[in-house]
Each structure stands twice: as structure tokens, then as C-alpha cells.
């Protein structure tokens, strides 16, 4: 009888100790820092590419949009992942989407709620990615369990982002961002390619600056050199026309660009190889 009481006391103490973990530490934070030799734009592009998630995320099953917003912030999606033999469903909402700089999500699941924050920082030889994931169990059981499995969570997260970096190292450079260079006539050209396929084009000639915005861009990176279309000119000398270009990423942070003007919808004027009029631009951001 005494033995039974002792066992009961031990079980009660163990249970209280387990319960106290969730009370003392209801949230668990897991941090990972990795580095790539590539620029921040390319890293961000691969990081946020849904089609690549299965290549680096442990247990990934699918991701489906629930709400799409043009500005990205506020967009919601449903992520399904395998957790042992069970499928874990997590609803995500984009809280921050600052291309090449920061990406932040809220997470709402049956086991836990939390937040995922990724910061991209340019360093001397590339870009550093710092990831912080915060887990908070939705019940007392999960709140108490997460502190016990923090080491396993960190190991999984480290492995995931190391695989991500492997993908980034061999990925094509991203055209998204700001580029500038000088053409053969001495005019300074500035391009800002945005994630929503809009581009701003600015030309500085003899102290005068001409800015054209609202243009749409489309890149075909399945061919070499890549094909780039700048279309939807609604005003100015190129109204109703389009620029049909070929581009090539010459080095990390540099791009060669050659184009001809043509009628919108007819790309027969596109150069087939780079000429003396080609511009080499470098990434500003």
C-alpha cells in the first residue's frame, strides 16, 4: 500500500512538473542563422517561392491560398505538413512583406499558434538570413510539451534552412529589385522591377530625367539568353509599343540588357544576341 502511495506521489509530482513547464514558459522561440553567397533579392525570391517549398521544408504536403491581396500583407494561406503519421494544418497570414529585407507570418494551428520572422541582411560575401519561429501551444498539454522538444524543433529548422541555402546557391538570379547603368550614349538608365510585375523605368539625359512608370514586365528564364518584355506603355513616344529584350546575369549583382522597340504583341524585333548597344546594369538594391 505504501508503495502505491509513493508511486502515486511520484506521478503527481511528474505531472505537476510537466504542467509547470507550460505555465513558466508558454512560448518557445527557435532561432536559426544561415548565409549564402547570393544577393538578398535572389534569396528572398527562392524563400517565398511556393513551388520550391517541398524541396527544403520537412514534412511539406501542400499550401493553398485562402485570401490574396495585391499588396501581399494580409494575404492568407493554409499549409499542410506531416507530423509523424498525422497531417498538421496551419493557417498563415502575411504580416510583413518587404522584398529582399523581411518576411513575417502569423501561424494558427490545432497544436500551436505562433509567428515566423525572417530577416535578410547583406554581408560582405553575400546575404545572411536570420529566422525566428515562436511556438505557443493551444492547450496546456502542447504548451508544456514544446519546451521539452525545443532541441528537436531547432534541429529540424536548422536542417530546413540549410537545404534552402543549397537551393539558393544554384538558383537563377532574381530580376526583382533596382538596377542602374549607363548606355552607349552616356545616358543613365534606372530600372525598378517589382514583385507584382510592374516596372519603373527612368532615363537621365543631359541633366533632364524622364520617368515612365506603370509598365509591366515578363521574363522567360527557360531560354538563354533570357527574354524580357516591357509592355503596356500608355503615354509618351512608346505609347502602344513594347520593348523586347534579351538579358543575361553576367555576375552576382550584374545584368546585361539589350532591346529593340516593336509593336505590342509582335516580338519579331527582339535581338538574338548582344550588340554594341547592350547595357550592363548593376543591382542597387
Secondary structure, DSSP 8 states (H G I E B T S, - for coil): -HHHHHHHHHHHHHHHHHHHHHHH--EEEEEEEEEESS-HHHHHHHHT-GGGHHHHSTTEEEEEEEE--TTSTT-EEEEEEEETTEEEEEEEEEEEEETTTEEEEEEEESSEEEEEEEEEEEETTEEEEEEEEEEEESSHHHHHHHGGGHHHHHHHHHHHHHHHHHHHHHS-----EEEEEE-TTS-EEEEEE-TTSEEEEEEEETTEEEEEEEEEEEEETTSSSEEEEEE---SGGGTTEEEEEEEEEEETTEEEEEEEEEETT--TT--SS--TT-EEEEE--
